[in-house]
């Protein structure tokens, strides 16, 4: 699913990103959803989410015009969330680079 998410014709949804991050956490730390406190795995969960949001961002400039808009909305939604860290999931400068790359690609 990670590879499929990055393909030009695939429109990424919020649930796609959440599922990928959750699945990776379940594989890496099976007890994260069992007996321990969710707070014990917060940092790991956020890191997993950041990884998939960055993969989405890296693929946006190559997305087909019919799916790029919605996929970019999902990228922006997650990238701007703070998840108790007091800063966006993706730094603003990185977000700006990704979004400007989309604009440049759409002008070609």
C-alpha positions, 0 to 999 in steps of 0.5 A: 500500500505504501508504494501504491499511495505514491503512484500518480493515479492514486488519490490518497485519503485521510484513512489511507495515511492513518491505516498505514501509520497504524499498521506500521505501529502494530507491526513494530510494537504489537503491544501498543494496542494491547496492555500499555498506555497509548501515551507510551507509544505516542512519539513512535506513532507520530513518527510513523505518521510523519513518515507517511505524510512525507512520502505523500508529499514527495509524490504530489508533484508527480500525481495526475491532475485529477487526484493531486488536489485531494491528495494535497489537501490530505497532505496539508491537513496532516502536515499542519497538525501538532499532535501535542508537540507544539509544532506542525507535524511537518515544518512549515518550510518543508510544507512550502517546498512541497506545495510550490513543487506541486504548483510548478508541476501543474504549470508544465 
